[in-house]
C-alpha cells in the first residue's frame, strides 16, 4: 500500500493531487512513455479533453499489460500546449482518480511533434 505525503508544514496542493507518494519496499514499478491523444485507429480528437481521455485510455492499456490499473498510478507528468487547456486536463485527470490522487506535475510546453496534439501524459505506477 502506498502512502500519500501531504505534510502540514507545506501549503495544501493547488489542485487535486498529492505532494508526494511513498512506495513501500518490494513493490514493482511501471513507467509509461508519454502518451498522446491518438487511438489505435490513428485518429486524434479535436479538443484537449478528448485527447486527455485518450491519453488515459492508452495509459490504462499499458498498465493492464502489466497486471495493474489506474489505481496503481503514483505519479503523473502532463504537458499541455496552452494554459487554457489546464482546466480540461484537470477535470479529466480527477475523473480517473476518484480515490486518493497521485503526485502530479502539469507543464505548459510550446508544442509536440505534430501540431494537432494538445496534451501528453506519462505515468508511474506501483503494485
C-alpha positions as CSV (number, residue, x, y, z in Angstrom):
1,X,0.0,0.0,0.0
2,X,1.3,3.4,-0.9
3,X,1.2,6.4,1.4
4,X,0.2,9.9,0.4
5,X,2.6,12.5,1.7
6,X,0.9,15.9,2.3
7,X,2.9,17.4,5.2
8,X,1.1,20.1,7.3
9,X,4.3,22.1,7.0
10,X,3.5,22.8,3.3
11,X,0.7,24.7,1.7
12,X,-2.0,22.3,0.6
13,X,-1.8,21.1,-3.1
14,X,-3.1,23.8,-5.5
15,X,-5.5,21.2,-7.1
16,X,-6.5,17.6,-6.5
17,X,-3.1,15.8,-6.3
18,X,-0.7,14.7,-3.5
19,X,2.6,16.4,-2.8
20,X,4.3,13.0,-2.6
21,X,3.7,9.3,-2.6
22,X,5.8,6.7,-0.7
23,X,6.1,3.3,-2.4
24,X,7.0,0.6,0.1
25,X,10.0,-1.7,-0.5
26,X,9.3,-4.7,-2.7
27,X,6.7,-3.1,-5.0
28,X,7.0,-3.3,-8.8
29,X,7.2,-0.1,-10.7
30,X,5.9,0.6,-14.2
31,X,6.9,3.7,-16.1
32,X,5.0,4.7,-19.2
33,X,6.3,6.8,-22.0
34,X,4.4,10.0,-22.6
35,X,1.1,9.1,-24.2
36,X,-0.5,11.3,-26.9
37,X,-4.2,11.5,-27.6
38,X,-4.2,9.1,-30.6
39,X,-6.1,5.9,-30.7
40,X,-5.3,2.6,-32.3
41,X,-7.2,3.8,-35.5
42,X,-4.7,6.7,-35.7
43,X,-7.5,9.3,-35.1
44,X,-6.7,12.3,-33.0
45,X,-9.6,14.1,-31.2
46,X,-10.0,17.8,-32.0
47,X,-10.2,19.0,-28.4
48,X,-8.0,18.7,-25.4
49,X,-10.4,17.0,-23.1
50,X,-11.0,14.2,-25.6
51,X,-7.2,13.9,-26.2
52,X,-6.7,13.7,-22.4
53,X,-9.3,10.9,-22.2
54,X,-7.5,9.0,-24.9
55,X,-4.1,9.5,-23.2
56,X,-5.6,7.9,-20.0
57,X,-7.1,5.0,-22.1
58,X,-3.6,4.4,-23.5
59,X,-2.0,4.5,-20.0
60,X,-4.7,2.1,-18.7
61,X,-3.9,-0.3,-21.6
62,X,-0.2,-0.2,-20.7
63,X,-0.9,-0.8,-17.0
64,X,-3.3,-3.7,-17.9
65,X,-0.5,-5.3,-19.8
66,X,1.5,-5.3,-16.5
67,X,-1.4,-6.5,-14.4
68,X,-2.1,-3.1,-12.9
69,X,-4.9,-0.5,-13.1
70,X,-5.2,3.3,-12.8
71,X,-5.5,2.7,-9.1
72,X,-1.8,1.8,-9.1
73,X,-0.7,5.2,-10.5
74,X,1.5,7.1,-8.0
75,X,2.9,9.8,-10.3
76,X,1.7,11.8,-13.4
77,X,3.5,14.3,-15.6
78,X,1.3,16.1,-18.0
79,X,2.2,18.6,-20.7
80,X,-0.3,21.0,-22.5
81,X,0.3,23.4,-25.2
82,X,-1.8,26.2,-23.8
83,X,-2.7,27.4,-20.4
84,X,-6.4,27.4,-21.4
85,X,-6.2,23.5,-21.6
86,X,-5.4,23.1,-17.9
87,X,-9.0,23.0,-16.6
88,X,-10.0,20.4,-19.2
89,X,-7.0,18.2,-18.3
90,X,-7.6,18.5,-14.5
91,X,-11.3,17.6,-14.9
92,X,-10.4,14.5,-16.9
93,X,-7.5,13.6,-14.6
94,X,-9.7,14.0,-11.5
95,X,-12.2,11.7,-13.0
96,X,-9.6,9.0,-13.4
97,X,-8.7,9.0,-9.7
98,X,-11.8,9.1,-7.5
99,X,-9.9,7.9,-4.5
100,X,-6.6,9.3,-3.3
101,X,-4.9,11.3,-6.1
102,X,-1.3,10.6,-7.3
103,X,1.6,13.0,-7.2
104,X,1.2,15.2,-10.3
105,X,3.0,17.8,-12.3
106,X,1.5,19.9,-15.1
107,X,3.6,21.9,-17.5
108,X,2.9,24.2,-20.4
109,X,5.1,23.5,-23.4
110,X,5.5,25.1,-26.9
111,X,4.3,22.0,-28.8
112,X,4.7,18.4,-29.8
113,X,5.9,16.6,-32.9
114,X,2.6,17.1,-34.7
115,X,0.6,20.3,-34.3
116,X,-2.8,18.5,-33.7
117,X,-1.6,17.3,-30.3
118,X,-2.6,19.5,-27.3
119,X,-1.5,17.2,-24.4
120,X,0.9,14.4,-23.5
121,X,0.7,12.4,-20.2
122,X,3.1,10.0,-18.7
123,X,2.6,7.9,-15.5
124,X,4.4,5.8,-12.9
125,X,2.5,3.0,-11.3
126,X,3.5,0.8,-8.3
127,X,2.0,-2.5,-7.4
